[in-house]
């Protein structure tokens, strides 16, 4: 089973949250599923799951949208990793990141969760921080506005115009990470900086 990857899009379930900045992870795994012709189905791990192959004979992708709220995303993630026998270093969490500008995508393996409750819960339930993160930039709130309420607001109308580009880039980053490795993906999406 060595070439199975679990790609978890972080977000909050329910229509009220669907266009929030915090839900970009959901949008990215939906984009990957639509590219690969996969359909989401309910899974006993309390997540919506779509299975696909990345290219003929390529890696198997388990695309997941946890059905729990963001701060409890770890339960479904750990359950899916166990169910599909995916080690932590084949888990990719796709999430919103306020510390990088809107429309920027960065990738990393391990490290701090940067105060992101979804990542914190995944680290706790997987028992390690050594899984991949695809960080989709949503930018900081203007002035001194509260970061927590910023990520729970919908994208602005200007951002919405560029949102497909950001979602597409993050989906590209996931594909390249899985087929070409972290360094190749970082070089493409970060320039030379790591």
VMD Tcl script that draws the C-alpha trace (Angstrom):
set ca {
  {0.00 0.00 0.00}
  {3.10 2.22 0.05}
  {1.81 4.71 -2.45}
  {-1.43 5.82 -0.85}
  {-1.75 9.43 0.25}
  {-4.38 10.97 2.50}
  {-5.15 14.57 1.55}
  {-7.31 16.23 4.20}
  {-8.95 19.54 3.41}
  {-9.65 21.48 6.58}
  {-12.87 23.39 6.99}
  {-16.10 23.59 8.92}
  {-19.10 21.55 7.76}
  {-22.40 23.12 6.81}
  {-23.56 25.67 4.24}
  {-23.04 28.63 6.55}
  {-19.27 28.12 6.41}
  {-18.80 26.96 2.86}
  {-17.31 30.21 1.46}
  {-15.33 31.15 4.59}
  {-11.58 31.70 4.38}
  {-11.25 28.92 6.96}
  {-12.77 26.48 4.45}
  {-10.21 26.77 1.70}
  {-9.01 23.23 2.49}
  {-12.44 21.85 1.56}
  {-12.37 23.83 -1.70}
  {-8.94 22.44 -2.63}
  {-9.87 18.77 -2.09}
  {-13.11 19.39 -4.01}
  {-11.00 20.76 -6.88}
  {-8.73 17.68 -6.79}
  {-11.75 15.35 -6.76}
  {-13.32 17.15 -9.71}
  {-10.03 16.99 -11.71}
  {-9.76 13.27 -11.02}
  {-13.43 12.48 -11.58}
  {-13.92 11.28 -8.00}
  {-17.11 11.62 -5.94}
  {-17.31 12.25 -2.20}
  {-19.15 9.64 -0.16}
  {-19.79 9.43 3.56}
  {-17.32 7.31 5.47}
  {-17.57 5.83 8.95}
  {-14.62 7.97 10.05}
  {-16.98 10.99 10.15}
  {-15.66 12.43 6.92}
  {-16.64 12.74 3.30}
  {-14.14 10.75 1.28}
  {-13.30 10.51 -2.42}
  {-10.80 7.96 -3.78}
  {-8.84 8.50 -6.97}
  {-5.58 7.69 -8.70}
  {-3.22 10.43 -9.73}
  {-2.57 9.33 -13.29}
  {-2.64 5.77 -14.64}
  {-0.90 3.49 -12.18}
  {-0.08 6.56 -10.12}
  {-0.39 7.11 -6.38}
  {-3.77 6.46 -4.81}
  {-5.32 9.55 -3.24}
  {-7.81 9.50 -0.41}
  {-9.37 12.98 -0.45}
  {-11.16 13.84 2.76}
  {-13.37 16.55 4.20}
  {-13.75 15.93 7.95}
  {-17.37 16.20 9.02}
  {-16.37 17.59 12.40}
  {-15.67 21.21 13.20}
  {-12.16 22.39 12.45}
  {-10.82 22.06 16.01}
  {-11.79 18.35 16.00}
  {-10.39 17.54 12.55}
  {-7.83 15.15 14.05}
  {-10.32 12.39 14.91}
  {-11.46 11.75 11.33}
  {-7.91 12.28 10.01}
  {-6.39 9.68 12.35}
  {-9.28 7.27 11.71}
  {-8.81 7.53 7.94}
  {-5.02 7.15 8.19}
  {-5.60 3.97 10.16}
  {-8.41 2.67 7.94}
  {-6.42 3.16 4.71}
  {-3.10 2.27 6.33}
  {-1.48 5.62 5.50}
  {1.61 6.61 7.52}
  {1.86 10.19 8.85}
  {4.47 11.09 6.21}
  {1.84 10.40 3.53}
  {-0.74 12.66 5.16}
  {-1.24 16.11 3.63}
  {-3.32 18.72 5.46}
  {-4.58 21.58 3.29}
  {-5.46 24.65 5.34}
  {-5.88 28.41 5.44}
  {-2.87 30.38 6.62}
  {-3.16 33.98 7.82}
  {0.60 34.49 8.03}
  {1.03 34.48 4.28}
  {-0.63 36.82 1.80}
  {-3.83 35.94 0.01}
  {-3.22 33.94 -3.19}
  {0.13 32.56 -2.01}
  {0.68 28.83 -1.52}
  {3.45 27.36 0.65}
  {4.29 23.82 1.64}
  {6.07 22.34 4.61}
  {6.67 19.12 6.47}
  {6.18 19.19 10.23}
  {6.96 22.19 12.40}
  {4.65 24.37 14.41}
  {0.89 24.54 13.81}
  {1.01 28.34 13.98}
  {-1.98 28.51 16.30}
  {-4.18 26.66 13.79}
  {-6.63 24.59 15.83}
  {-7.29 22.09 13.05}
  {-3.58 21.31 12.68}
  {-3.12 21.18 16.43}
  {-5.81 18.52 16.70}
  {-4.34 16.51 13.81}
  {-0.86 16.58 15.44}
  {-2.40 15.40 18.70}
  {-4.39 12.51 17.20}
  {-1.68 11.38 14.75}
  {0.82 11.60 17.62}
  {3.30 13.49 15.42}
  {3.77 16.83 13.69}
  {5.60 15.15 10.83}
  {2.94 15.32 8.16}
  {2.77 17.65 5.17}
  {0.92 20.96 5.19}
  {-0.23 22.90 2.17}
  {-0.78 26.43 3.38}
  {-3.16 28.52 1.32}
  {-2.65 32.17 2.15}
  {-5.70 34.10 3.27}
  {-3.80 37.12 4.59}
  {-4.17 38.93 7.86}
  {-7.28 40.89 8.76}
  {-7.07 44.64 8.17}
  {-5.88 46.78 11.08}
  {-6.34 45.09 14.41}
  {-9.33 42.99 13.49}
  {-9.51 39.62 15.18}
  {-7.84 36.79 13.25}
  {-10.38 34.22 14.45}
  {-13.33 36.17 13.10}
  {-11.37 37.05 9.91}
  {-11.03 33.39 8.92}
  {-14.72 32.73 9.66}
  {-15.79 35.47 7.24}
  {-16.41 34.81 3.58}
  {-13.78 35.83 1.06}
  {-14.21 39.42 -0.10}
  {-15.63 40.06 -3.56}
  {-12.13 40.97 -4.82}
  {-10.67 37.81 -3.30}
  {-13.48 35.72 -4.78}
  {-12.34 36.74 -8.27}
  {-8.88 35.28 -7.58}
  {-10.07 32.38 -5.43}
  {-10.17 29.82 -8.29}
  {-6.51 30.69 -8.99}
  {-5.53 30.14 -5.33}
  {-7.53 26.89 -5.10}
  {-6.04 25.69 -8.39}
  {-2.50 26.48 -7.25}
  {-2.98 24.68 -3.95}
  {-4.37 21.65 -5.83}
  {-1.37 21.79 -8.20}
  {0.92 21.97 -5.16}
  {-0.69 18.84 -3.70}
  {-0.25 16.93 -6.97}
  {3.38 18.01 -7.34}
  {4.17 17.25 -3.70}
  {2.86 13.71 -4.16}
  {4.42 13.02 -7.56}
  {7.62 15.09 -7.35}
  {8.38 15.52 -3.66}
  {8.46 18.44 -1.25}
  {11.55 20.20 -2.61}
  {10.23 20.29 -6.17}
  {6.89 21.64 -4.95}
  {8.55 24.24 -2.71}
  {10.78 25.41 -5.56}
  {7.82 25.86 -7.84}
  {5.56 27.60 -5.33}
  {8.05 29.44 -3.10}
  {10.66 30.41 -5.64}
  {13.96 29.58 -3.95}
  {12.90 30.34 -0.40}
  {12.00 27.46 1.95}
}
mol new
graphics top color blue
foreach p $ca { graphics top sphere $p radius 0.5 }
foreach p [lrange $ca 0 end-1] q [lrange $ca 1 end] { graphics top cylinder $p $q radius 0.2 }
display resetview
